[in-house]
């Protein structure tokens, strides 16, 4: 990872755009739906460090090299991160290709080396992100205190939230019926966690690009990874980074049963052709498994 992506909260914040022309207009459109206050400065005014005080971000778009350098120096003097269009040497960060769904924002970056590629990838990913995804996130945000109170254990809370995302509350939010979505979520909280966890088996022979979509999603949702020592490392890297990991030889069946009973999702990355051996080891009647 050559660059770390970070998100800046924008509610009640100031964003400065220095310069004129297409580049400046593109930056202004980027923030059109945000809660930030966007201020426009001329290239001349952008050379004054006092103009940047209190801003969270600054963008500079000008064809004048001297004006761009002066604006970059002024923003940095005020301690404000600055992006200068087409001048990475004057910039503290690069602008990614953004997918805006309100509360849900996805960004694709190439470190400024290939912005056209980032735009193409954005198009591919944008088609997979529903328009109502932001409403689902906003619903979960409003109900976060109630969910935390009902499910103080992190693993159980994750299991509950997964069930919500696959259930009627999320469907209602996606459809725009916010009031019904909140009512359904409150009902789900009152009922508690009903769904059990699972064990999913993935052939870890590799390569990673041959995984099915179901297997890739299972890796992204895993709470616990059980990894065969002969599994392809490339497959392991596709899993959630905060998922717990344990070597296959160290697994205790009793402990695994307890984890599943808590609603956690286990992904067992087997060696080549090892799914049947794992199923025999766990016992079909005691721990149900699904091969992906």
C-alpha positions, 0 to 999 in steps of 0.5 A, spaced: 500 500 500 503 506 497 498 511 500 493 510 505 486 512 504 483 516 509 476 520 510 475 527 513 468 529 516 465 534 512 459 537 517 460 544 519 467 544 516 470 549 510 473 546 504 477 551 500 478 551 492 483 556 489 483 558 482 478 558 476 477 554 470 475 546 469 479 544 474 476 548 479 469 547 477 470 539 477 473 540 485 467 544 486 462 539 483 465 534 488 463 537 494 456 539 491 452 534 495 457 534 502 455 538 508 461 542 508 462 550 506 465 550 500 469 557 499 472 559 492 478 563 492 482 567 486 489 565 485 491 571 487 487 571 494 490 563 495 497 566 496 495 569 503 496 563 508 490 567 513 485 565 508 486 558 509 486 558 517 480 553 520 479 550 513 479 542 513 482 541 506 484 546 500 484 544 493 488 549 488 487 549 480 490 554 476 495 553 470 500 559 473 505 555 476 507 561 480 500 561 483 500 554 484 506 554 488 504 560 492 497 557 494 501 550 496 506 554 500 500 558 504 496 552 505 501 548 508 503 554 512 496 554 515 497 547 517 491 545 511 492 539 507 492 541 500 491 538 493 494 542 487 491 539 480 496 536 476 502 537 481 503 532 485 510 535 488 506 541 491 500 536 494 499 533 500 494 528 498 491 526 491 484 526 489 481 519 488 475 517 484 469 517 488 463 513 489 458 518 493 452 514 496 451 519 502 453 516 508 456 511 504 463 513 500 467 509 496 474 511 493 479 508 488 486 511 488 492 510 484 497 515 488 496 520 482 499 515 477 493 513 473 487 517 474 483 514 468 484 507 471 481 509 477 475 512 474 474 506 470 474 502 476 469 507 479 464 505 474 465 498 475 464 498 482 459 504 482 454 499 478 455 494 484 453 499 490 445 501 490 443 508 490 440 507 497 446 504 501 447 511 504 440 510 507 441 503 510 448 506 513 444 512 516 439 508 519 444 503 522 448 510 525 441 512 528 440 506 531 447 504 533 446 506 541 440 501 541 444 496 537 450 497 542 446 496 548 442 490 546 448 487 543 454 489 548 459 483 545 462 485 539 461 478 535 454 478 537 453 485 534 456 483 528 452 477 527 446 481 528 448 487 524 449 482 518 442 479 519 439 486 519 443 487 512 440 481 509 433 482 512 427 487 511 429 493 515 435 494 510 430 492 504 425 498 506 431 503 507 434 501 500 427 502 497 426 509 501 421 507 506 425 510 512 420 510 517 418 502 516 425 501 516 427 504 523 420 500 525 423 493 523 430 494 526 427 496 532 423 489 532 429 486 530 433 488 536 427 486 541 427 479 538 435 479 539 439 474 535 436 468 532 441 466 527 446 461 528 453 462 526 456 458 520 462 454 517 464 455 510 469 451 507 474 454 501 479 450 497 485 454 498 489 451 493 489 457 489 490 462 485 486 467 488 483 469 482 479 463 481 475 463 487 467 464 486 464 470 488 460 466 494 467 464 496 470 471 496 464 474 500 465 469 505 472 471 506 470 478 507 464 477 512 469 472 516 469 473 523 474 467 524 479 464 519 482 457 520 488 456 515 491 450 513 498 451 512 498 449 505 493 454 503 495 459 498 497 466 501 493 470 496 487 467 498 488 469 505 489 476 504 482 477 501 479 476 508 477 481 513 484 484 516 481 484 523 478 477 522 481 472 527 486 467 525 488 460 527 492 454 524 488 448 522 492 444 526 490 448 533 483 448 532 479 445 538 472 442 536 468 444 542 471 451 542 469 452 535 462 449 536 461 455 542 464 460 537 458 458 532 453 458 537 455 466 538 453 467 531 460 468 528 462 466 521 468 461 520 471 460 514 476 454 513 481 455 508 483 448 506 488 445 502 487 442 496 481 437 496 481 438 503 474 439 504 471 432 505 477 431 511 475 437 514 467 435 514 469 428 517 473 431 522 468 436 525 462 431 524 456 433 519 451 432 525 455 436 530 458 442 526 454 443 519 459 446 514 458 449 507 463 448 501 464 454 497 
